[in-house]
Amino acid sequence: MTTEERLETLERELARAKRGNRRMVLAGAGLLLGLFALLVAGRSITGVAQGQEKAADKKVIRANEFVLLDEQGRERGRLAVLKDGPWLSLYDEKGIPRIMLTMTNDGPRLFLSGENGKVIWRAP
């Protein structure tokens, strides 16, 4: 096997691995969004169980923004509709956005950032 053939094989394997990584990150972001939706739905169900709301009154929750707080009241996530479209951000314990998922007229975007808040990976 020549050096060029080996290089081509490695490039194909790297491209395949990158596609697989993108799919995994998108699936993870979808899972996080689904868990967030379940959390919001669970809170409305809890209110119904406690007699605070009637089920018929709260079949649909409408808002421009949801903020997810931890036990200390720190912001750990945000789901909002900005002027360009919907945006989901998840923050670490220091308040640094680490995962951002957005949908604009240009299409979906997923961003992952490092501990310093700088984007280290984005798709596409």
Secondary structure as GFF3:
##gff-version 3
##sequence-region A 1 124
A	DSSP	alpha_helix	3	49	.	.	.	ID=ss1
A	DSSP	three_ten_helix	55	58	.	.	.	ID=ss2
A	DSSP	beta_strand	65	69	.	.	.	ID=ss3
A	DSSP	beta_strand	75	82	.	.	.	ID=ss4
A	DSSP	beta_strand	85	91	.	.	.	ID=ss5
A	DSSP	beta_strand	97	104	.	.	.	ID=ss6
A	DSSP	beta_strand	107	113	.	.	.	ID=ss7
A	DSSP	beta_strand	119	123	.	.	.	ID=ss8
###
